[in-house]
Amino acid sequence: MILARITRAVREQNWFAVVLEFIIVIAGVVIGFQITAWNGERAERVRAETMMARLADDLEAERWRITATSLYSEDVVAEAQEALDALEGRRDLTDEELVIKAFRGSQYFWAGVIRPTYDELVAGGEIDLIRHGPFREAAIEYYNSSQRSLFSELGNTPYRDAFRQIVPPALHRVLVANCAEDPNITIGDYEALDNFLTFPCEINGFEEEIATLADRLRGDQRFADLLRGRIIEADQSQINLLYFEELLGRALADFAASRAVQ
């Protein structure tokens, strides 16, 4: 319709009408582009808010996982140290107590890395949607660090392998069921981390197997040496755990503060 009016105005040499129609067309195009841009910016803001909230939830869960791993590692060190003290004559433990503490000294805590939001942002080239600079940089440092190997390395220790080579499978299953952490722990449940691994436990039956295993632990210097290495490894891992815990704690606190003033 506009094209028809312009054509008619040109034929009639009505130049004012021609100019007016062109202005109307150009204005319509400009307004259309502007509305599209506004809608795009609004959609991006909504997307950014959604992704920042999701990333904050993921990192909060990761902070819990770091805390859980750290506390669990402390319990492992405590149990392993008591077993080592018994093997080296500084503490008296019954056979059952020694086996339980030696078992707990071989344990480690693992929960899968929570990173779907970060991976989605990186895969889509959208990491800049995280507009809070320190929060974004902390997430990049954390997820690009060696934290995956940090959390898994405690499970790959010579002591753990050596202990599993001498414990009867049936006894080990009972130790896992009665003397290890609750496998159904919920991510984010800080109360569940109290006495994570140091709670009282006992084993009914298996007296002969326990006595044989305790004799083997006491009679082979290799286990005392490996326990000592296990304690040192766990102690060293605490340094990295503390760094990551502080990194995420600061980032989440700064992010929450920035949201509060908006």
Secondary structure, 3 states (H helix, E strand, C coil): CHHHHHHHHHHCCCHHHHHHHHHHHHHHHHHHHHHHHHHHHHHHHHHHHHHHHHHHHHHHHHHHHHHHHHHHHHHHHHHHHHHHHHHCCCCCCCHHHHHHHHHHCCCCCCCCCCCHHHHHHHHCCCHHHCCCHHHHHHHHHHHCCCHHHHHHHCCCCHHHHHHHHHCCHHHHHHHHHHHCCCCCCCCCCCHHHCCCCCCCCCCCCCHHHHHHHHHHHHHCHHHHHHHHHHHHHHHHHHHHHHHHHHHHHHHHHHHHHHHHCC
